[in-house]
Amino acid sequence: MWELKHIAYRIEGRALVEGVDLAIAPGKLVGALGPNGAGKSTLLRLAAGLLDPSEGEARLDGRPLREYTRREAARRIAFVPQDTHVEFPFTAFEIALMGRNPRLGRFQWPGPADREAVRRAMERTETIEFAERPATTLSGGERQRVFLARALASESEFIALDEPTANLDVQHVLQFLSLARDLTLREGRGILMAMHDLNVAQEYCDQVLLLDRGRVAGVGAPGEVLTPDRIRRVFRVDVEPLTRGDGGTVLAFRQTE
């Protein structure tokens, strides 16, 4: 189990995240939702051990994440940032291969098994076709998929994804969502994903955490959390649930008057 226990993060007395409790079980996709500035990215970095909390703690299997070495934590939790800007002309394959670093010894070089893990990850994210291209020549969406391949290549049990579909076209958004479902349902990985699309969250997430200015506005099953009243209060928009032809529900939004 991957857990956040009353976690908070403050800078100069201002709380970016305050009092969050959350559990991400293997095989579950948990969406972190909220307006811009709600604290989603900060929460993911706290969960992955990339930031030290001001209060509370992140835990893996009941053990505080701070007690793990950085390599041990990275072996268990892969992190895909929202900003995938690359300064140096590493090839796409070399970036994806970095996902194997936590599984290598201090002076160990990647072997055939590591390269095979990367090849499989790049095939699943449809990035193998530009494996030898410098990452500096790739589009934002292409780099996003390469960083996702890096996370898959790590073979970690848990993955933190910071708005992974932000730069993807419609085809690759659908492909990613199908892949996320496959990673959870078939492979049993636990995913914590910051996202904006409430309809996608309603369709694909097992659980959602709704943040409002760093505080929890709701947590639980999407249908229980994403109610019109709560959406209106947090996002300052009106919403009308509409019934689809297949019996599902889609949320239609409009500005509040």
FISE-893127 format. One record per atom (N, C-alpha, C): x, y, z negated; residue in one letter. Coordinates in steps of 0.02 Angstrom, whole numbers, plus 32768, in hexadecimal, padded with zeros to 4 digits. Layout:
% residues N
XYZA...
//
This chain:
% residues 257
802A7FC48000M800080008000M802C803E8000M801680708025W803880B1802BW800A80E4800BW802181067FD7E7FF4812F7FB0E801081757FA2E7FE381A47F9BL7FF381E67F81L7FCE81EE7F40L7FF282007F0BK7FD482077EC9K7FD982507EB2K7FA082717EB3H7F9A82B77E9CH7FD582E17EB5H7FE182DD7EF6I801D82FC7F11I801083467F21I804283707F15A803D83B87F22A808083D17F3DA807C84077F64Y80B884267F7EY80AD84727F7DY80D984957F5AR80D284DD7F53R811285007F67R810A853A7F86I814385657F98I813685AA7F7BI816485C17F50E815F86027F31E811A860C7F12E810385D97EF0G80C385DD7ECDG808685D27EF8G808E85CD7F3AR805585C27F66R804F85777F75R8014855C7F6BA800985147F76A7FF885067FBFA802384E07FE1L801484C98024L7FEA84898022L7FF784607FEFV7FD084247FE2V7FC684217F97V7F8A840F7F80E7F7C840F7F39E7F4F83D57F25E7F6883A97EFAG7F3E83767EDAG7F2083427F09G7F4883287F38V7F2D82F87F68V7F3A82B17F50V7F0682887F50D7F0B82407F43D7EF2821C7F81D7F1A81EC7F98L7F0981C87FD6L7F2D81857FD7L7F0C81537FF4A7F2B81127FFDA7F2380FC8046A7F5B80E68064I7F5A80CD80A9I7F6B808380A6I7F3A805A80B3A7F44801280AFA7F5D7FF780F2A7F827FC080F2P7F957F9F8130P7F577F90815AP7F5C7F9C819BG7F247F8D81C8G7EEF7FC481CBG7EFD7FFE81ADK7ECC803481ACK7EE9807381CCK7EBD809881EFL7ECF80D8820CL7EAB810F81E4L7ED4813A81C6V7EBA8171819CV7EC981B381BFV7E9681DB81CBG7E9F821C81EBG7EA1825481B8G7ED3828081BFA7ED782BD8196A7EBD82F681C1A7E86831481ABL7E63834781D2L7E62838981ACL7E5883BF81D2G7E52840181B3G7E65843781E5G7E52847581D8P7E6484AC8204P7EAF84B78206P7EC684E18234N7F0D84F48235N7F1F851281F2N7F5984FD81D7G7F6F85178197G7F5184F4815BG7F2C84BD8167A7F0C849A812FA7F3D84718106A7F7984638122G7FAB843D80FEG7FB683F78119G7F9D83E88155K7FA283A48170K7FEB838F817CK801183B9819ES805783A881ADS808083A1816ES807583CE813ET809983CA80FET8088838980DBT8047837680DCL8032833880BCL805582FC80DBL805B82FA811DL807B82C1813DL80C582BD812BL80E682F78126R812D82F68113R813682E080CBR810982F3809FL810A82DB805BL8101828F8059L80D082778080A80C182308081A80FB8206809BA8121822280CBA815981FE80E8A8199820680C1A8198822E808CG81D482388064G8204826B8081G81ED829480B0L821882C780CFL8217830880A8L81E78310807BL81E48349804CL81DD832E8006L81FC834F7FD7D81F4833D7F90D81B983637F74D818883407F57P814C83617F3DP815B838C7F01P813383C07EF8S813883E97EBCS811883C67E81S80E9839A7E91E80C583757E5DE80AB83357E7CE80A283017E53G808A82C17E6CG80C0829C7E92G80AC82687EB6E80DD82407EDAE80BD82167F11E80E682047F42A80D481D37F74A80EF81907F5CA80C9815A7F6AR80DE81177F53R80D880E47F8BR810480B37F88L810080787FB3L80FD803B7F85L80C980147F8CD80C07FD87F63D80C77FE77F19D80AB80217F05G80AB80347EBEG80EB80547EA5G811E80577ECFR815F80737EBCR816780B97ED9R817A80EB7EB2P8183812E7ECCP81B381307F08P81A081547F3BL81C881577F78L820D81757F6AL821281A07F37R825381BF7F27R8286818C7F0ER826E81527EF9E829D811E7EE2E82BA80F57F1BE829E80FC7F56Y82BA80DB7F91Y82F281067FAEY832480E67FCCT8354810D7FF2T833281268031T834E81588051R83318173808FR832B813C80C5R835E811180C8R835C80DA80F9R832580A880E9R831D809880A9E82E880698095E82A4808580A5E829A80C58096A825980E580A4A824B80E780EFA827F80F88117A827680FC815FA826880B8817EA827F8084815DR827280408176R8228802E816CR8209804C813AR81C3803C812AR8192806E814AR81A780AE8150I817B80E2816AI819D810681A4I817F810481DFA819781298218A8171816B821CA819481A08231F817481E38235F817C81FE827CF814482158298V8145823482DAV8130827D82D1V815E82AC82DCP814F82F382D1P812383108308P8105834982F8Q80DF836D832BQ810E838F835DQ814583AA8344D817783CB836ED81AB83988383D81AC838883C3T81DC835683DCT821283778407T821F83B783FAH825483DA841FH829783B78414H82BE83B08449V82FF838E8445V833583BE845DV836A83C78434E839F83F68445E83D283D88474E83DF8398846EF841583788494F83F8834884C8F841B833D84FFP83FF83158537P840482C9852BP83EB82B184F1F83E5826A84E8F83B3824F851BF83BF82128532T838D81F4855ET835081E08534T831981D48556A82DD81BE8534A82EA817C8510A83108150852FF8320810F8510F8349811A84D1F837A814784D3E83A481548498E837A816F845EE834A819A846DI831E81B48437I82F5817B8419I82D781528444A82AF811A842BA82DB80EA8403A831980E28418L834880B483F5L835880CD83AEL8351810E83A3M835D8129835FM832D810C832DM82F480F38344G82C580D38317G82E0809382F7G831580778313R8333803B82F7R8367804A82C2R837B808A82BBN83B1809B828CN83A680828245N836980888228P835F807181E3P836A802681DBP836880008211R83707FB7820DR83B77FA1821BR83E47FD08227L84297FC08236L84547FCC81F8L848A7FA681F3G84BA7FB181BEG84E07FF281CAG850880058198R85298046819AR8554804F81D8R857A801C81ECF85A580218226F858F7FF1825EF854F7FE0825DQ85357FB0828EQ85197FD482CBQ85297FB88306W85107FD48344W84D17FAD8358W84A37FCC837CP84687FA88393P847B7F6D83BFP84597F3583B4G84667EF983DBG842D7EEB840CG84317EB2842EP83FD7EA0845FP83B77EA08442P83AE7E888404A836C7E8683E6A83517ECD83DBA837D7EFC83C9D83687F4183BFD83527F608402D83797F538436R83697F6F8478R83287F508493R831C7F118484E82DF7EF18499E82A37F108475E82AB7F1F8434A82757F3F840EA82647F83842CA82977FA78441V828D7FE98460V826A7FE284A3V82807FB184CAR82617FA7850CR82167F988504R82057F6E84D5R81BE7F5E84CAR81977F9C84B5R81B57FC48489A819380018471A8189803284AAA81B9803884D6M81B48067850EM8181804E8542M817C800D8549E81497FF28576E81038000855BE80FA7FFA851AR80B8800584FCR80A3804F8500R80D4807C8501T80C480C38504T80CC80DF854BT80D980B3857BE80E180C685C1E811880FA85CAE814F80EF85A8T8189811C85AFT81C580FA85CDT81C080B985DAI81F9809485F4I820E80AE8639I81DF80CC865EE81EE80E486A1E8220811E86A1E82248144866AF8255817A8667F8286816F862DF829581308620A82C1811E85E8A8306813E85EEA831F8146862BE836381618634E836481AC8641E832C81CC863FR832A8214864AR833C82398609R83618271860EP836E829985D2P832C82B385B6P832582B18574A82E782C78555A82DA83118561A83108337856ET8308837F857BT82E4838C85BDT82DD835A85E8T82BA83638628T8272834B8625T825D833085ECL8219831485E6L81E7834A85D2L81A9833F85E4S8173836C85CDS8165835F8584S813F838C8565G812E8383851EG810983428512G80DA8331853EG80B582F38536G80E082B6853EG811082B9856DE813D82808577E816A8277853AE818382AF851ER81AD82A984E2R8184828D84A8R814582A384A3Q811B828A846CQ8116823E8470Q810E822384ABR810981DB84B4R814B81B884A6R818381D984B6V81C581BC84A6V81CF81B8845AV81BA81EC8436F81C081EB83EDF819281B783CFF815981AC83EEL812E817683D7L814F813383E3L8171812C841CA819680EE842AA81CD80E483F5A81ED811A83E0R8220811583ABR820280FA836BR81C58111835AA81A380F8831EA819180AF8325A8179809B835FL816780548369L81A580288367L81DD80418382A821A801A8383A8235800D833DA82238037830ES823A802E82C9S821B7FF182A8S81E17FDB82C3E81BC7FA182A8E81AA7FAC825EE819C7FEB824DS81897FFB8208S81417FE681FBS81327FDC81BBE80EE7FC881A7E80BD800281AAE80D7803F819FF80AC807A819DF80C880B081CCF809A80D881E8I80AE810C8217I8088814C8205I80AD81848200A809081C681F6A809581EC8238A805C82018254L805982218295L803D8267828DL8064829982A0D804F82DF8299D803282F782DCD7FF182F582E3E7FCE830B831FE7FED82ED835EE7FEF82AB8364P80128289839AP7FF3829283DFP7FB482A883E3T7F9482AF8424T7F9382F7843CT7FB283258416A7FAC836C8425A7FC4837E846CA7FF8835C8485N8015836D84C6N8005833A84FCN7FD7830C84EEL7FC982D7851DL7F8E82E8854AL7F9082CF8588D7F5682D785B4D7F2182A385A0D7EE782A885C0V7EAE827E85ACV7EBF823485B1V7EE0822085E7Q7EF181DA85F0Q7F1C81C085B7Q7F4F81E785A4H7F7C81CF8571H7F6081D7852AH7F3082058521V7F0D820884E1V7EE781C784D7V7EC281B1850AL7E9C81738504L7ECA813784FBL7F038139851EQ7F3381028517Q7F4F810084D0Q7F5F813B84B5F7F79813E8471F7F468124843FF7F08813A8445L7ED581258415L7ECA80D98418L7ECE80BD8454S7EC98075845BS7F0480538439S7F4080708442L7F7C80558423L7F77805A83D7L7F5F809283BDA7F58809A8374A7F2980668358A7EF38059837AR7EC480268364R7EE57FE18365R7F0D7FD48398D7F307F94839DD7F637F8C8365D7F867FC28354L7FB97FC0831FL7F9A7FB082DBL7F5E7FCA82D0T7F3E7FBE8290T7F197F7B828FT7EEE7F7082BFL7EC37F3582BDL7EE97EF482CAL7F177EF682FAR7F397EB8830DR7F7C7EAE82EAR7F9F7EE582DBE7FE17EDF82BEE7FE27EF08273E7FAB7F0B825AG7FA77F188213G7FCF7F5281FAG7FE27F808225R80077FBB820ER7FD77FEE81F1R7FEF801481C1G7FC7804B81A5G7FDD808C81C4G7FAD80B581DAI7FBD80F481FDI7F9B812E81D9I7FC2816281CDL7FA881A281B5L7FB481D481EDL7F7E81F28207M7F84821C8242M7F62825F8238M7F888295823EA7F6C82D8823EA7F4B82E48282A7F0E82FF8281M7EE9830782C0M7EB8833F82B9M7E9F835782F4H7E6E838D82F5H7E2A8376830EH7E2983448339D7DEB8331835AD7DBF8308832AD7D8883278313L7D5D830582E3L7D3882CA8303L7D2982CF8343N7D0782988365N7D35825B836CN7D758268837AV7DA58230837DV7DAC82118338V7DAF823B8304A7DB4822182C0A7D7881F682AFA7D3D820D82C3Q7D0081E982B4Q7CFF81A582D8Q7D1C81A38313E7D1A8166833CE7D5081348329E7D8C814C8316Y7DC5811F830FY7DDE811582C7Y7DD18144829BC7DEF81408258C7DC58113822AC7DE880EE8200D7DC780C881CAD7DB580F58190D7DDF81288186Q7DD68156814EQ7DF0819A8164Q7DD581D0814AV7DEE82138157V7DF982398117V7E2B82648119L7E39829380E2L7E2F82D98100L7E0182FF80E5L7DF3834280FEL7E13837480CFL7E40839D80EAL7E6383D080C3L7E48841580D2L7E44843E809FD7E31848480A6D7E6084AD807BD7E8D84D1809DR7EC084FA807BR7EE684D18047R7EFA8494805DG7F25846A8034G7F02843E8002G7EC284487FF8R7E9C84217FC7R7E6D83F07FEAR7E5C83BB7FC7V7E3183887FE3V7DE983A17FE5V7DCD83A38022A7D8683B6802AA7D5A83798032A7D7A833F803DG7D5583018043G7D8382C98056G7D76828D803EV7D9D82538051V7D6F8216804FV7D7681EB8082G7D4B81B08087G7D3E819D80CEG7D0A817680DAA7CF78162811EA7CE481A18146A7CF381A38188P7CE581DF81B0P7C9C81F681ABP7C6E81C781AEG7C2781DA81ABG7C1381FA8169G7C3781EA8133E7C28820680F2E7C47824B80E8E7C8282558108V7CA7829380FEV7C9382C98130V7C8B82B6816FL7C8082E681A4L7C3582F781ACL7C1A83138179T7BD483288179T7BCF83708193T7B95838381AFP7B8E83C881C8P7B9D83FD8194P7B8683F48157D7B9284268123D7BDC842D8115D7BFF83F5810FR7C4683F880FER7C6E84148139R7C5E84008176I7C81841B81B1I7C77846681B5I7C3A847D81A8R7C2B84C581ABR7C5484EB8176R7C5A84CE813BR7C7E84EF8105R7CCA84F28112R7CE584BC812DV7D2E84B88136V7D4584D98177V7D2284CD81AEF7D3884E481F0F7D1585258206F7CE2853A81E0R7CBD857781F1R7C9D85738236R7C82853A8247V7C5C85308285V7C1D850A8274V7BEB8512829FD7BAE84EB8299D7BB784AA82C1D7B96847582ABV7B9E843582CCV7B5A841382CFV7B4F83F08307E7B1183CA830FE7B2383838325E7B13835082FDP7B20830B8311P7AEF82F68349P7B0A82DC8380L7AE182C683B8L7AEA827B83C1L7AB4825983D2T7AB7821083DCT7ACA82018425T7AFE81D8842CR7B1481C2846FR7AE8818B8489R7AF1817B84C9G7ACB814684E7G7AD7810284C8G7B1480F884ACD7B2480B8848ED7B1080B48444D7AED80E8842CG7AD780E983E7G7B08810B83B7G7B44811B83CFG7B75813E83A4G7B648187839FG7B8C81AB8379T7B8081F2836DT7BBB821C8384T7BAC825483A4V7BDF828483B7V7BCD82C78397V7BFF82EC8381L7BF4832C8360L7BFB83648393L7BC9838E8398A7BCA83C883C4A7BD38407839AA7C03843183ACF7C15846B8383F7C0184AD83A5F7BF584DE837DR7BE985228396R7BFD8553835ER7C0D858F8373Q7C2185C28341Q7BE685D38313Q7BF785DF82D5T7BC385F482A7T7BAD863B82B8T7B6F864982AFE7B55868B82C0E7B5C86BB8285E
//
